[in-house]
Amino acid sequence: MVRVALSGYVTKTNRKRLKNAIYGGSKLLYAQVLKEDRDLALVSSDYRLMNFNTSLLKTKTTTNTQGVQAFTAKKGRSVTTVGTTEEILGAGVSAEKFTAQSLPSAGALMKENDMPSLFD
Protein backbone atom coordinates (compact mmCIF):
# COMPACT_ATOMS: atom_id res chain seq x y z
CA MET A 1 0.00 0.00 0.00
CA VAL A 2 1.21 3.46 -0.73
CA ARG A 3 -0.16 6.95 -0.48
CA VAL A 4 1.42 9.29 -3.02
CA ALA A 5 0.87 13.05 -3.16
CA LEU A 6 -0.43 14.23 -6.54
CA SER A 7 2.13 17.05 -6.44
CA GLY A 8 4.73 14.38 -7.27
CA TYR A 9 3.25 14.03 -10.75
CA VAL A 10 3.63 17.72 -11.67
CA THR A 11 6.06 18.18 -14.57
CA LYS A 12 7.84 21.27 -15.86
CA THR A 13 7.42 20.32 -19.48
CA ASN A 14 4.43 19.15 -21.48
CA ARG A 15 4.98 15.38 -21.76
CA LYS A 16 2.91 12.84 -23.60
CA ARG A 17 3.84 10.06 -21.19
CA LEU A 18 5.09 9.92 -17.61
CA LYS A 19 8.09 7.69 -17.03
CA ASN A 20 8.26 5.78 -13.75
CA ALA A 21 4.73 6.86 -12.85
CA ILE A 22 4.04 3.79 -10.69
CA TYR A 23 6.09 1.03 -9.11
CA GLY A 24 6.50 -1.81 -11.59
CA GLY A 25 7.53 -4.59 -9.21
CA SER A 26 4.00 -5.81 -8.53
CA LYS A 27 0.64 -5.40 -10.19
CA LEU A 28 -1.69 -2.57 -9.26
CA LEU A 29 -4.88 -3.73 -7.55
CA TYR A 30 -6.56 -0.47 -6.60
CA ALA A 31 -6.03 3.23 -7.16
CA GLN A 32 -8.15 6.12 -5.97
CA VAL A 33 -7.76 9.86 -5.50
CA LEU A 34 -8.31 10.64 -1.82
CA LYS A 35 -9.27 14.15 -0.82
CA GLU A 36 -9.73 13.09 2.80
CA ASP A 37 -8.95 10.05 4.94
CA ARG A 38 -11.37 7.14 4.74
CA ASP A 39 -11.66 3.50 5.68
CA LEU A 40 -10.53 0.78 3.28
CA ALA A 41 -10.85 -2.98 3.57
CA LEU A 42 -8.50 -5.66 2.22
CA VAL A 43 -9.51 -9.29 1.72
CA SER A 44 -6.90 -12.03 1.33
CA SER A 45 -7.15 -15.28 -0.58
CA ASP A 46 -7.73 -17.18 2.70
CA TYR A 47 -10.77 -14.99 3.56
CA ARG A 48 -9.09 -12.71 6.07
CA LEU A 49 -10.42 -9.16 6.18
CA MET A 50 -8.59 -6.10 7.44
CA ASN A 51 -10.27 -2.71 7.75
CA PHE A 52 -8.04 0.34 8.27
CA ASN A 53 -8.10 4.09 7.94
CA THR A 54 -5.90 5.68 5.27
CA SER A 55 -4.49 8.04 7.91
CA LEU A 56 -2.26 5.11 8.96
CA LEU A 57 -0.43 5.37 5.61
CA LYS A 58 2.39 7.90 5.41
CA THR A 59 2.45 10.07 2.29
CA LYS A 60 5.39 9.29 0.00
CA THR A 61 7.00 11.92 -2.19
CA THR A 62 8.29 9.78 -5.05
CA THR A 63 5.77 8.42 -7.52
CA ASN A 64 7.45 5.07 -8.14
CA THR A 65 7.86 4.12 -4.49
CA GLN A 66 7.42 0.48 -3.52
CA GLY A 67 5.13 1.32 -0.60
CA VAL A 68 4.72 -0.36 2.76
CA GLN A 69 3.36 -3.72 3.77
CA ALA A 70 -0.18 -3.27 5.09
CA PHE A 71 -1.37 -6.86 5.21
CA THR A 72 0.82 -9.56 6.75
CA ALA A 73 0.16 -12.65 4.70
CA LYS A 74 1.83 -16.01 4.95
CA LYS A 75 3.37 -17.69 1.93
CA GLY A 76 0.86 -18.39 -0.80
CA ARG A 77 -1.67 -15.80 0.37
CA SER A 78 -2.39 -12.64 -1.56
CA VAL A 79 -4.77 -9.69 -1.45
CA THR A 80 -7.72 -10.39 -3.72
CA THR A 81 -10.17 -7.55 -3.04
CA VAL A 82 -9.88 -3.90 -2.04
CA GLY A 83 -12.88 -1.72 -1.21
CA THR A 84 -14.96 -0.47 1.67
CA THR A 85 -16.26 -2.73 4.41
CA GLU A 86 -19.83 -2.04 3.34
CA GLU A 87 -19.06 -3.16 -0.22
CA ILE A 88 -17.47 -6.39 0.97
CA LEU A 89 -19.64 -7.40 3.96
CA GLY A 90 -22.83 -5.55 3.14
CA ALA A 91 -24.56 -2.69 4.93
CA GLY A 92 -25.31 -2.99 8.63
CA VAL A 93 -22.50 -5.40 9.50
CA SER A 94 -20.19 -4.36 12.33
CA ALA A 95 -16.56 -4.08 11.22
CA GLU A 96 -15.04 -3.53 14.67
CA LYS A 97 -13.38 -6.94 14.89
CA PHE A 98 -11.75 -6.40 11.48
CA THR A 99 -10.36 -2.90 12.24
CA ALA A 100 -6.56 -2.60 12.44
CA GLN A 101 -4.99 -0.13 14.86
CA SER A 102 -1.56 -0.22 13.19
CA LEU A 103 0.02 -1.49 10.00
CA PRO A 104 0.99 -4.17 9.07
CA SER A 105 -1.84 -6.32 10.42
CA ALA A 106 -2.94 -9.91 9.78
CA GLY A 107 -6.64 -9.07 9.79
CA ALA A 108 -9.37 -11.32 11.14
CA LEU A 109 -10.77 -14.48 9.64
CA MET A 110 -14.24 -14.02 8.17
CA LYS A 111 -16.82 -16.60 9.21
CA GLU A 112 -19.66 -17.80 7.04
CA ASN A 113 -22.18 -15.49 8.73
CA ASP A 114 -19.87 -12.50 8.02
CA MET A 115 -19.63 -13.19 4.28
CA PRO A 116 -22.47 -12.01 2.06
CA SER A 117 -24.41 -14.61 0.14
CA LEU A 118 -23.98 -14.68 -3.63
CA PHE A 119 -27.76 -14.76 -4.01
CA ASP A 120 -28.60 -11.71 -1.83
C-alpha positions in Angstrom: 0.0 0.0 0.0 1.2 3.5 -0.7 -0.2 7.0 -0.5 1.4 9.3 -3.0 0.9 13.1 -3.2 -0.4 14.2 -6.5 2.1 17.0 -6.4 4.7 14.4 -7.3 3.2 14.0 -10.7 3.6 17.7 -11.7 6.1 18.2 -14.6 7.8 21.3 -15.9 7.4 20.3 -19.5 4.4 19.2 -21.5 5.0 15.4 -21.8 2.9 12.8 -23.6 3.8 10.1 -21.2 5.1 9.9 -17.6 8.1 7.7 -17.0 8.3 5.8 -13.7 4.7 6.9 -12.9 4.0 3.8 -10.7 6.1 1.0 -9.1 6.5 -1.8 -11.6 7.5 -4.6 -9.2 4.0 -5.8 -8.5 0.6 -5.4 -10.2 -1.7 -2.6 -9.3 -4.9 -3.7 -7.5 -6.6 -0.5 -6.6 -6.0 3.2 -7.2 -8.1 6.1 -6.0 -7.8 9.9 -5.5 -8.3 10.6 -1.8 -9.3 14.1 -0.8 -9.7 13.1 2.8 -9.0 10.1 4.9 -11.4 7.1 4.7 -11.7 3.5 5.7 -10.5 0.8 3.3 -10.8 -3.0 3.6 -8.5 -5.7 2.2 -9.5 -9.3 1.7 -6.9 -12.0 1.3 -7.2 -15.3 -0.6 -7.7 -17.2 2.7 -10.8 -15.0 3.6 -9.1 -12.7 6.1 -10.4 -9.2 6.2 -8.6 -6.1 7.4 -10.3 -2.7 7.8 -8.0 0.3 8.3 -8.1 4.1 7.9 -5.9 5.7 5.3 -4.5 8.0 7.9 -2.3 5.1 9.0 -0.4 5.4 5.6 2.4 7.9 5.4 2.4 10.1 2.3 5.4 9.3 0.0 7.0 11.9 -2.2 8.3 9.8 -5.0 5.8 8.4 -7.5 7.5 5.1 -8.1 7.9 4.1 -4.5 7.4 0.5 -3.5 5.1 1.3 -0.6 4.7 -0.4 2.8 3.4 -3.7 3.8 -0.2 -3.3 5.1 -1.4 -6.9 5.2 0.8 -9.6 6.8 0.2 -12.7 4.7 1.8 -16.0 5.0 3.4 -17.7 1.9 0.9 -18.4 -0.8 -1.7 -15.8 0.4 -2.4 -12.6 -1.6 -4.8 -9.7 -1.4 -7.7 -10.4 -3.7 -10.2 -7.6 -3.0 -9.9 -3.9 -2.0 -12.9 -1.7 -1.2 -15.0 -0.5 1.7 -16.3 -2.7 4.4 -19.8 -2.0 3.3 -19.1 -3.2 -0.2 -17.5 -6.4 1.0 -19.6 -7.4 4.0 -22.8 -5.5 3.1 -24.6 -2.7 4.9 -25.3 -3.0 8.6 -22.5 -5.4 9.5 -20.2 -4.4 12.3 -16.6 -4.1 11.2 -15.0 -3.5 14.7 -13.4 -6.9 14.9 -11.7 -6.4 11.5 -10.4 -2.9 12.2 -6.6 -2.6 12.4 -5.0 -0.1 14.9 -1.6 -0.2 13.2 0.0 -1.5 10.0 1.0 -4.2 9.1 -1.8 -6.3 10.4 -2.9 -9.9 9.8 -6.6 -9.1 9.8 -9.4 -11.3 11.1 -10.8 -14.5 9.6 -14.2 -14.0 8.2 -16.8 -16.6 9.2 -19.7 -17.8 7.0 -22.2 -15.5 8.7 -19.9 -12.5 8.0 -19.6 -13.2 4.3 -22.5 -12.0 2.1 -24.4 -14.6 0.1 -24.0 -14.7 -3.6 -27.8 -14.8 -4.0 -28.6 -11.7 -1.8 
